Amino acid sequence: MVAEALKNEVKERCGELNIPMVGFASTDRWKNPPSELPNHFDEWIPLDFWPQSIYPETETVIVIGLPIQIPILDTAPSIYYHELYKTVNILLDIKAYEIASWLTQKGYPSIYLPRDGYGDITVLLDNPLAFFSHRHAAFLAGLGSFGLNNVILTSEYGPRVRFTSIFTSARMESDELKTPDLCTRCFKCANHCPVDAIPTSGDFPPPMDKRTCALRSQKLRSEYRSPCGICIKVCPVGNDREIFNRKDTSIYSDKNNSNMIRKGWYHVKEYGSKK
């Protein structure tokens, strides 16, 4: 009952902090992956990347998510999306820090993890990994399933969510897994990828060409309009598409250059960054 009450308190705290997505995963899910996972992998998460390997006192991983607003993402790559991306990352770090501090004050030592665990995009060219995967944590916390482009798809926002994690010594029950595979296999992410980094065959989810993706990010960063964002903006999954009147994904076709929505994108792209 104590664990259930604490979990409800965490949810209430997230509501007060305007965090729309929160999930809980016991560290046992890293050690013993549930058989009902919607996606399967040739290789499971290596031991060094488990939360209990990073912070041995961890009993539960709390994952929080903030959405990326489609009309801004639609301009990507652009300075507009560049600034939104930075803002959401900062907010995630702040909110995760506040939750960890709040739990610690309640007698449950907790730590937050930064949204991006790497110093610069150039580091990812040689070693395309961070020290912890928030994507897998969100997956194990029941917030969604993997898409073809190896990001987490959610029913609420599709892949347009940024996640971060809190490691806590408090024991709380894991959330139910989202067992349906949300990816529709429409291949829009792969077909729109400007560097063909997303494979369309093989095991699901297939391994992306991370180096090629990182090289594009490096180029866009030098132009002040990173990250790329194209694969997540064209994904048809997510209730946010209806909220923002973006259910018709044909607007991303170059044949629709006369579309008024696209004209707004072109205007944004003309200013504030290099091409």
C-alpha positions as a LaTeX table, in Angstrom:
\begin{tabular}{lrrr}
\hline
Residue & $x$ (\AA) & $y$ (\AA) & $z$ (\AA) \\
\hline
Met1 & 0.00 & 0.00 & 0.00 \\
Val2 & 2.90 & 2.36 & 0.76 \\
Ala3 & 4.37 & 1.75 & $-2.71$ \\
Glu4 & 1.00 & 2.31 & $-4.38$ \\
Ala5 & 0.40 & 5.52 & $-2.44$ \\
Leu6 & 3.87 & 6.82 & $-3.32$ \\
Lys7 & 3.33 & 6.00 & $-6.99$ \\
Asn8 & 0.09 & 7.99 & $-6.95$ \\
Glu9 & 1.92 & 10.87 & $-5.29$ \\
Val10 & 4.53 & 10.83 & $-8.06$ \\
Lys11 & 1.76 & 10.94 & $-10.67$ \\
Glu12 & 0.14 & 13.88 & $-8.87$ \\
Arg13 & 3.49 & 15.65 & $-8.70$ \\
Cys14 & 3.95 & 15.15 & $-12.43$ \\
Gly15 & 0.51 & 16.64 & $-12.98$ \\
Glu16 & 1.50 & 19.69 & $-10.96$ \\
Leu17 & 4.63 & 20.02 & $-13.12$ \\
Asn18 & 2.58 & 19.76 & $-16.35$ \\
Ile19 & 4.19 & 16.47 & $-17.37$ \\
Pro20 & 1.66 & 14.62 & $-19.56$ \\
Met21 & 3.51 & 11.30 & $-19.76$ \\
Val22 & 4.94 & 9.27 & $-16.88$ \\
Gly23 & 5.72 & 5.59 & $-16.60$ \\
Phe24 & 7.27 & 3.24 & $-14.04$ \\
Ala25 & 9.59 & 0.28 & $-14.56$ \\
Ser26 & 11.12 & $-1.94$ & $-11.91$ \\
Thr27 & 14.82 & $-2.70$ & $-12.47$ \\
Asp28 & 13.77 & $-6.36$ & $-12.78$ \\
Arg29 & 12.60 & $-5.55$ & $-16.31$ \\
Trp30 & 16.20 & $-4.95$ & $-17.39$ \\
Lys31 & 17.31 & $-8.20$ & $-15.77$ \\
Asn32 & 14.33 & $-10.31$ & $-16.86$ \\
Pro33 & 12.59 & $-8.79$ & $-19.91$ \\
Pro34 & 8.86 & $-9.66$ & $-19.94$ \\
Ser35 & 7.88 & $-12.23$ & $-22.54$ \\
Glu36 & 4.97 & $-10.08$ & $-23.75$ \\
Leu37 & 7.16 & $-7.23$ & $-25.05$ \\
Pro38 & 5.73 & $-5.88$ & $-28.34$ \\
Asn39 & 9.20 & $-5.74$ & $-29.96$ \\
His40 & 12.00 & $-8.29$ & $-29.81$ \\
Phe41 & 15.73 & $-7.79$ & $-30.13$ \\
Asp42 & 18.63 & $-9.98$ & $-31.21$ \\
Glu43 & 20.66 & $-8.51$ & $-28.35$ \\
Trp44 & 19.21 & $-7.24$ & $-25.09$ \\
Ile45 & 20.47 & $-4.17$ & $-23.23$ \\
Pro46 & 24.03 & $-4.87$ & $-22.03$ \\
Leu47 & 24.53 & $-5.14$ & $-18.27$ \\
Asp48 & 26.62 & $-1.96$ & $-18.03$ \\
Phe49 & 23.65 & 0.04 & $-19.35$ \\
Trp50 & 21.19 & $-1.23$ & $-16.74$ \\
Pro51 & 20.02 & 1.39 & $-14.21$ \\
Gln52 & 21.19 & $-0.74$ & $-11.26$ \\
Ser53 & 24.67 & $-0.83$ & $-12.81$ \\
Ile54 & 24.80 & 2.97 & $-12.93$ \\
Tyr55 & 23.16 & 3.62 & $-9.54$ \\
Pro56 & 23.11 & 0.34 & $-7.54$ \\
Glu57 & 20.42 & 1.60 & $-5.18$ \\
Thr58 & 17.91 & 1.89 & $-8.00$ \\
Glu59 & 14.71 & $-0.06$ & $-7.48$ \\
Thr60 & 12.43 & 1.79 & $-9.91$ \\
Val61 & 12.98 & 3.90 & $-13.01$ \\
Ile62 & 10.47 & 6.71 & $-13.48$ \\
Val63 & 10.29 & 7.92 & $-17.08$ \\
Ile64 & 8.76 & 11.27 & $-17.96$ \\
Gly65 & 7.95 & 12.62 & $-21.41$ \\
Leu66 & 7.20 & 16.01 & $-22.93$ \\
Pro67 & 5.66 & 16.36 & $-26.41$ \\
Ile68 & 7.11 & 18.13 & $-29.43$ \\
Gln69 & 4.48 & 20.35 & $-31.06$ \\
Ile70 & 3.83 & 19.29 & $-34.66$ \\
Pro71 & 3.45 & 22.74 & $-36.31$ \\
Ile72 & 6.95 & 23.68 & $-35.08$ \\
Leu73 & 8.44 & 20.29 & $-35.92$ \\
Asp74 & 6.93 & 20.61 & $-39.40$ \\
Thr75 & 9.48 & 23.33 & $-40.21$ \\
Ala76 & 12.41 & 21.00 & $-39.46$ \\
Pro77 & 15.24 & 21.23 & $-40.07$ \\
Ser78 & 15.04 & 24.87 & $-39.00$ \\
Ile79 & 16.04 & 27.30 & $-36.26$ \\
Tyr80 & 12.47 & 27.07 & $-34.96$ \\
Tyr81 & 12.67 & 23.33 & $-34.28$ \\
His82 & 16.26 & 23.77 & $-33.08$ \\
Glu83 & 15.05 & 26.12 & $-30.33$ \\
Leu84 & 12.05 & 23.93 & $-29.44$ \\
Tyr85 & 14.34 & 20.91 & $-29.08$ \\
Lys86 & 16.65 & 22.79 & $-26.72$ \\
Thr87 & 13.73 & 24.13 & $-24.68$ \\
Val88 & 12.11 & 20.73 & $-24.20$ \\
Asn89 & 15.45 & 19.19 & $-23.20$ \\
Ile90 & 16.03 & 21.91 & $-20.60$ \\
Leu91 & 12.51 & 21.48 & $-19.23$ \\
Leu92 & 12.96 & 17.71 & $-18.97$ \\
Asp93 & 16.22 & 18.10 & $-17.07$ \\
Ile94 & 14.67 & 20.63 & $-14.69$ \\
Lys95 & 11.51 & 18.62 & $-14.05$ \\
Ala96 & 13.42 & 15.35 & $-13.58$ \\
Tyr97 & 15.77 & 17.07 & $-11.13$ \\
Glu98 & 12.80 & 18.45 & $-9.18$ \\
Ile99 & 11.14 & 15.03 & $-8.95$ \\
Ala100 & 14.38 & 13.35 & $-7.85$ \\
Ser101 & 14.98 & 16.01 & $-5.19$ \\
Trp102 & 11.38 & 15.76 & $-3.98$ \\
Leu103 & 11.64 & 11.97 & $-3.62$ \\
Thr104 & 14.97 & 12.29 & $-1.80$ \\
Gln105 & 13.41 & 14.74 & 0.66 \\
Lys106 & 10.65 & 12.19 & 1.30 \\
Gly107 & 13.28 & 9.65 & 2.33 \\
Tyr108 & 13.82 & 7.83 & $-0.99$ \\
Pro109 & 17.28 & 8.75 & $-2.36$ \\
Ser110 & 16.87 & 9.45 & $-6.08$ \\
Ile111 & 18.86 & 10.91 & $-8.96$ \\
Tyr112 & 17.88 & 12.32 & $-12.33$ \\
Leu113 & 19.57 & 11.61 & $-15.65$ \\
Pro114 & 20.23 & 14.24 & $-18.32$ \\
Arg115 & 18.18 & 13.94 & $-21.48$ \\
Asp116 & 21.29 & 13.76 & $-23.68$ \\
Gly117 & 24.22 & 11.85 & $-22.27$ \\
Tyr118 & 26.91 & 12.95 & $-24.71$ \\
Gly119 & 29.09 & 16.06 & $-24.96$ \\
Asp120 & 28.94 & 16.76 & $-28.69$ \\
Ile121 & 27.69 & 15.16 & $-31.88$ \\
Thr122 & 31.31 & 14.50 & $-32.92$ \\
Val123 & 31.60 & 12.00 & $-30.05$ \\
Leu124 & 28.74 & 9.96 & $-31.53$ \\
Leu125 & 30.62 & 9.52 & $-34.79$ \\
Asp126 & 33.09 & 7.22 & $-33.04$ \\
Asn127 & 30.85 & 5.88 & $-30.27$ \\
Pro128 & 27.13 & 6.33 & $-31.11$ \\
Leu129 & 25.81 & 5.53 & $-27.63$ \\
Ala130 & 24.89 & 7.38 & $-24.47$ \\
Phe131 & 25.50 & 5.79 & $-21.05$ \\
Phe132 & 21.77 & 5.08 & $-20.62$ \\
Ser133 & 18.90 & 4.60 & $-23.05$ \\
His134 & 15.78 & 6.62 & $-22.21$ \\
Arg135 & 14.10 & 5.00 & $-25.22$ \\
His136 & 14.40 & 1.53 & $-23.74$ \\
Ala137 & 13.38 & 2.85 & $-20.34$ \\
Ala138 & 10.22 & 4.37 & $-21.84$ \\
Phe139 & 9.59 & 1.08 & $-23.60$ \\
Leu140 & 9.93 & $-0.90$ & $-20.36$ \\
Ala141 & 7.82 & 1.66 & $-18.47$ \\
Gly142 & 4.87 & 0.96 & $-20.76$ \\
Leu143 & 4.86 & 4.29 & $-22.58$ \\
Gly144 & 5.03 & 2.93 & $-26.12$ \\
Ser145 & 6.68 & 0.60 & $-28.62$ \\
Phe146 & 9.60 & 0.98 & $-31.01$ \\
Gly147 & 9.09 & 2.32 & $-34.52$ \\
Leu148 & 11.00 & 1.52 & $-37.69$ \\
Asn149 & 13.32 & 4.47 & $-37.01$ \\
Asn150 & 14.18 & 3.07 & $-33.56$ \\
Val151 & 12.37 & 5.77 & $-31.59$ \\
Ile152 & 9.47 & 5.18 & $-29.20$ \\
Leu153 & 5.99 & 5.52 & $-30.66$ \\
Thr154 & 3.21 & 6.59 & $-28.32$ \\
Ser155 & $-0.52$ & 6.55 & $-28.96$ \\
Glu156 & $-0.75$ & 10.16 & $-27.75$ \\
Tyr157 & 2.08 & 11.81 & $-29.68$ \\
Gly158 & 3.51 & 9.18 & $-32.01$ \\
Pro159 & 7.31 & 9.54 & $-31.93$ \\
Arg160 & 7.08 & 13.25 & $-31.10$ \\
Val161 & 8.01 & 12.91 & $-27.42$ \\
Arg162 & 11.28 & 13.57 & $-25.60$ \\
Phe163 & 11.96 & 11.36 & $-22.58$ \\
Thr164 & 14.22 & 11.36 & $-19.56$ \\
Ser165 & 14.51 & 9.18 & $-16.47$ \\
Ile166 & 14.72 & 9.29 & $-12.69$ \\
Phe167 & 16.43 & 6.49 & $-10.75$ \\
Thr168 & 14.86 & 6.03 & $-7.33$ \\
Ser169 & 15.48 & 3.72 & $-4.40$ \\
Ala170 & 11.72 & 3.59 & $-3.82$ \\
Arg171 & 10.04 & 0.35 & $-4.84$ \\
Met172 & 7.01 & 0.90 & $-7.03$ \\
Glu173 & 5.05 & $-1.45$ & $-9.24$ \\
Ser174 & 5.87 & $-1.43$ & $-12.94$ \\
Asp175 & 3.24 & $-0.11$ & $-15.33$ \\
Glu176 & 1.52 & $-2.42$ & $-17.76$ \\
Leu177 & 3.37 & $-2.75$ & $-21.04$ \\
Lys178 & 1.91 & $-1.34$ & $-24.25$ \\
Thr179 & 1.91 & $-4.71$ & $-25.94$ \\
Pro180 & 0.41 & $-3.65$ & $-29.31$ \\
Asp181 & 3.06 & $-2.70$ & $-31.85$ \\
Leu182 & 2.13 & 0.87 & $-32.79$ \\
Cys183 & 4.28 & 1.02 & $-35.93$ \\
Thr184 & 2.13 & 0.72 & $-39.08$ \\
Arg185 & 5.10 & $-0.21$ & $-41.33$ \\
Cys186 & 4.15 & 2.61 & $-43.70$ \\
Phe187 & 7.89 & 3.27 & $-44.29$ \\
Lys188 & 7.32 & 7.04 & $-44.42$ \\
Cys189 & 10.22 & 7.61 & $-42.02$ \\
Ala190 & 12.56 & 5.55 & $-44.21$ \\
Asn191 & 11.32 & 7.00 & $-47.49$ \\
His192 & 11.71 & 10.60 & $-46.26$ \\
Cys193 & 15.10 & 10.11 & $-44.60$ \\
Pro194 & 17.50 & 12.38 & $-46.54$ \\
Val195 & 20.49 & 10.10 & $-45.90$ \\
Asp196 & 18.79 & 6.67 & $-46.16$ \\
Ala197 & 19.77 & 5.76 & $-42.60$ \\
Ile198 & 16.64 & 3.71 & $-41.86$ \\
Pro199 & 16.55 & 0.15 & $-43.24$ \\
Thr200 & 13.25 & $-1.34$ & $-44.37$ \\
Ser201 & 14.08 & $-5.03$ & $-43.98$ \\
Gly202 & 15.49 & $-7.37$ & $-41.37$ \\
Asp203 & 14.59 & $-7.88$ & $-37.73$ \\
Phe204 & 12.25 & $-5.33$ & $-36.15$ \\
Pro205 & 13.21 & $-2.79$ & $-35.11$ \\
Pro206 & 16.11 & $-2.93$ & $-37.59$ \\
Pro207 & 19.44 & $-1.32$ & $-36.61$ \\
Met208 & 19.73 & 2.22 & $-37.93$ \\
Asp209 & 22.87 & 3.56 & $-39.58$ \\
Lys210 & 23.72 & 5.70 & $-36.58$ \\
Arg211 & 26.94 & 7.11 & $-38.02$ \\
Thr212 & 25.23 & 8.37 & $-41.18$ \\
Cys213 & 22.49 & 9.92 & $-39.04$ \\
Ala214 & 25.12 & 11.54 & $-36.79$ \\
Leu215 & 26.99 & 12.95 & $-39.80$ \\
Arg216 & 23.81 & 14.65 & $-40.97$ \\
Ser217 & 23.25 & 16.02 & $-37.48$ \\
Gln218 & 26.80 & 17.35 & $-37.45$ \\
Lys219 & 26.21 & 19.18 & $-40.73$ \\
Leu220 & 22.90 & 20.62 & $-39.53$ \\
Arg221 & 24.50 & 21.75 & $-36.28$ \\
Ser222 & 27.08 & 23.76 & $-38.22$ \\
Glu223 & 24.12 & 25.42 & $-39.94$ \\
Tyr224 & 22.31 & 26.13 & $-36.62$ \\
Arg225 & 19.30 & 24.04 & $-37.61$ \\
Ser226 & 19.80 & 20.71 & $-35.91$ \\
Pro227 & 18.38 & 18.19 & $-35.17$ \\
Cys228 & 16.96 & 16.76 & $-38.39$ \\
Gly229 & 13.52 & 15.64 & $-37.13$ \\
Ile230 & 12.17 & 14.54 & $-40.51$ \\
Cys231 & 11.50 & 10.89 & $-39.60$ \\
Ile232 & 9.38 & 11.85 & $-36.59$ \\
Lys233 & 7.43 & 14.63 & $-38.28$ \\
Val234 & 6.19 & 12.40 & $-41.14$ \\
Cys235 & 5.08 & 9.53 & $-38.87$ \\
Pro236 & 1.27 & 9.13 & $-39.07$ \\
Val237 & 0.97 & 7.63 & $-35.57$ \\
Gly238 & $-0.33$ & 9.76 & $-32.70$ \\
Asn239 & $-3.49$ & 11.56 & $-31.55$ \\
Asp240 & $-1.59$ & 14.85 & $-31.81$ \\
Arg241 & $-1.99$ & 14.70 & $-35.59$ \\
Glu242 & $-5.73$ & 15.18 & $-35.15$ \\
Ile243 & $-5.35$ & 17.86 & $-32.48$ \\
Phe244 & $-3.11$ & 19.96 & $-34.75$ \\
Asn245 & $-5.09$ & 19.13 & $-37.93$ \\
Arg246 & $-2.17$ & 17.23 & $-39.44$ \\
Lys247 & $-3.81$ & 13.86 & $-40.16$ \\
Asp248 & $-3.12$ & 14.25 & $-43.89$ \\
Thr249 & 0.57 & 13.34 & $-44.15$ \\
Ser250 & 0.55 & 14.05 & $-47.91$ \\
Ile251 & 1.49 & 17.63 & $-46.93$ \\
Tyr252 & 5.05 & 16.33 & $-46.62$ \\
Ser253 & 5.15 & 15.47 & $-50.31$ \\
Asp254 & 7.12 & 17.83 & $-52.53$ \\
Lys255 & 4.15 & 17.78 & $-54.92$ \\
Asn256 & 2.25 & 19.99 & $-52.46$ \\
Asn257 & 4.47 & 23.06 & $-52.77$ \\
Ser258 & 1.45 & 25.33 & $-53.16$ \\
Asn259 & 0.01 & 24.29 & $-49.79$ \\
Met260 & $-0.38$ & 27.28 & $-47.46$ \\
Ile261 & 1.00 & 25.27 & $-44.53$ \\
Arg262 & 4.18 & 24.53 & $-46.47$ \\
Lys263 & 4.57 & 28.19 & $-47.40$ \\
Gly264 & 4.85 & 28.96 & $-43.70$ \\
Trp265 & 7.62 & 26.36 & $-43.38$ \\
Tyr266 & 9.58 & 27.91 & $-46.24$ \\
His267 & 9.33 & 31.32 & $-44.61$ \\
Val268 & 10.73 & 30.01 & $-41.30$ \\
Lys269 & 13.57 & 28.18 & $-43.08$ \\
Glu270 & 14.73 & 31.40 & $-44.77$ \\
Tyr271 & 15.79 & 33.06 & $-41.53$ \\
Gly272 & 17.97 & 32.49 & $-38.49$ \\
Ser273 & 20.15 & 29.66 & $-39.81$ \\
Lys274 & 22.50 & 28.79 & $-42.65$ \\
Lys275 & 21.69 & 26.51 & $-45.56$ \\
\hline
\end{tabular}
